[in-house]
Amino acid sequence: MSMQLQTRFCDIFGIEKPIVLAGMAGNINSAALVAAVSEAGGLGTIAGAYVTPQALRERIREVRALTNRPFAVNLLLFEQPEQQEVTPAFRQWLNQQRERFNLAPWTGDWPTLQDEITDCFTVILEEKPAVFSCAMGLPGKYGESAKAAGMKVVGMATTQAEAEQLVAQRVDAIVAQGGEAGGHRSTFDAGEDGPGECIGTLPLVAQLASTIQRVPVIAAGGIMNGQSIVAALALGAEAVQLGTRFLGCAESTANKVYKERLFNAKETDTAVTRAFSGRPARGVVNHFMKEFDKSRARSLAYPIQNELTKEIRQAAGKALDADYISLWAGQGVGMLQKEEKAADIMNALLEEAQQSFSRLQSWVHEK
Ligand SMILES: Cc1cc2nc3c(=O)[nH]c(=O)nc-3n(C[C@H](O)[C@H](O)[C@H](O)COP(=O)(O)O)c2cc1C
């Protein structure tokens, strides 16, 4: 018996199953992964961060060649940071990490960042995927242009106040990102220190779903199986967004040592860190994160610190050294066991959800 799980989110977004593949930046979401999720009836998402406009256009076309179904393109909308003072502790820590890969000490020059957000968004407007999704900030002018071009717009909130600002900007759905989530915290103003807002998925989704009724809430953070999907829907969510569950799949282009660490990680192995990018993000704890904590260095603003650690991460990636690359993953990582095909994951999620519904129903009796 197969179950039809159709929510308002499915109707608005023209999909069959209320399951969204998180846009995962950093060379993880291949075209094959995005297309597999959309082909299975969910909503695949292309990660538009850290790629050139040209590469983004190619990725969109690659996905289009694999599926006619709707998919999203995601951007990280952050504020450009001002130049800051660099502490001696930071410089010392950075240079120690660079030395390990025979990289010359940092010159101290403040990196110049190209504004690729505007250029990538121009590509999105020209290519017109069904959905434009964003995190870390409000969609603003990008959201307005996307809507005017007929796209659906999705924003990400970690608090009630952020969700209300997204509603005021007329988004079509809001991702409620719980503190369990893998990758960067989407908190709009993550401050200079600490983990950003980390409300658990359970209270965040329950609160937002009960207060924000105008648009569907998409639950994200720690959802690894069909049982968790049922729980999220019971809280009032009308869809779920999964990242970690798909990280280790066959179509994910996460590197081999990253996948190995994921499959061996326990539920206690993740933490939120600013070590890699300057912005809080959750990943499996490794040497790089521990050294940053020990140094007591003050992080630099995102994406400056990301830029300054890039060469180290690239060198470590080439050397297959998992202790110096970001191992983004959510608190559900302990449930990742082996490489599976994305389509099989989608089937398993639905089957488990169905079993979970039946189990719950079997407990309910008329008196
Ligand atoms: C490796 C990785 C990269 C991510 N990159 C992005 C991104 O580029 N844009 C975004 O909106 N969210 C990103 N996220 C966060 C997801 O949107 C989502 O909040 C999270 O994966 C949900 O929690 P889960 O990992 O426990 O499923 C990323 C998550 C991971 C694990």
The ligand as an SDF file (V2000), in Angstrom:
LIG
                    3D

 31 33  0  0  0  0  0  0  0  0999 V2000
   26.8800   20.4090    4.4540 C   0  0  0  0  0  0  0  0  0  0  0  0
   25.7670   21.3910    4.6550 C   0  0  0  0  0  0  0  0  0  0  0  0
   25.7490   22.5440    3.8840 C   0  0  0  0  0  0  0  0  0  0  0  0
   24.6860   23.4440    4.0300 C   0  0  0  0  0  0  0  0  0  0  0  0
   24.6450   24.5520    3.2050 N   0  0  0  0  0  0  0  0  0  0  0  0
   23.5420   25.3380    3.2060 C   0  0  0  0  0  0  0  0  0  0  0  0
   23.3690   26.3570    2.2220 C   0  0  0  0  0  0  0  0  0  0  0  0
   24.2200   26.5860    1.3650 O   0  0  0  0  0  0  0  0  0  0  0  0
   22.2190   27.0640    2.2550 N   0  0  0  0  0  0  0  0  0  0  0  0
   21.2310   26.8370    3.1760 C   0  0  0  0  0  0  0  0  0  0  0  0
   20.1940   27.4930    3.1140 O   0  0  0  0  0  0  0  0  0  0  0  0
   21.3780   25.9030    4.1190 N   0  0  0  0  0  0  0  0  0  0  0  0
   22.4940   25.1360    4.1540 C   0  0  0  0  0  0  0  0  0  0  0  0
   22.6110   24.1350    5.0860 N   0  0  0  0  0  0  0  0  0  0  0  0
   21.6030   24.0130    6.1600 C   0  0  0  0  0  0  0  0  0  0  0  0
   20.3440   23.3110    5.6720 C   0  0  0  0  0  0  0  0  0  0  0  0
   19.5460   24.2010    4.9370 O   0  0  0  0  0  0  0  0  0  0  0  0
   19.4490   22.7860    6.8200 C   0  0  0  0  0  0  0  0  0  0  0  0
   19.1170   23.8330    7.6920 O   0  0  0  0  0  0  0  0  0  0  0  0
   20.0510   21.6410    7.6010 C   0  0  0  0  0  0  0  0  0  0  0  0
   20.7570   20.7540    6.7910 O   0  0  0  0  0  0  0  0  0  0  0  0
   18.9410   20.8750    8.3130 C   0  0  0  0  0  0  0  0  0  0  0  0
   19.4470   20.0650    9.3170 O   0  0  0  0  0  0  0  0  0  0  0  0
   19.9760   18.5560    9.0850 P   0  0  0  0  0  0  0  0  0  0  0  0
   21.3210   18.7230    8.4890 O   0  0  0  0  0  0  0  0  0  0  0  0
   19.9970   18.0210   10.4670 O   0  0  0  0  0  0  0  0  0  0  0  0
   19.0150   17.8720    8.1680 O   0  0  0  0  0  0  0  0  0  0  0  0
   23.6600   23.2140    4.9870 C   0  0  0  0  0  0  0  0  0  0  0  0
   23.7030   22.0510    5.7520 C   0  0  0  0  0  0  0  0  0  0  0  0
   24.7260   21.1390    5.6040 C   0  0  0  0  0  0  0  0  0  0  0  0
   24.7150   19.8910    6.4160 C   0  0  0  0  0  0  0  0  0  0  0  0
  1  2  1  0
  2  3  1  0
  2 30  2  0
  3  4  2  0
  4  5  1  0
  4 28  1  0
  5  6  2  0
  6  7  1  0
  6 13  1  0
  7  8  2  0
  7  9  1  0
  9 10  1  0
 10 11  2  0
 10 12  1  0
 12 13  2  0
 13 14  1  0
 14 15  1  0
 14 28  1  0
 15 16  1  0
 16 17  1  0
 16 18  1  0
 18 19  1  0
 18 20  1  0
 20 21  1  0
 20 22  1  0
 22 23  1  0
 23 24  1  0
 24 25  2  0
 24 26  1  0
 24 27  1  0
 28 29  2  0
 29 30  1  0
 30 31  1  0
M  END
$$$$
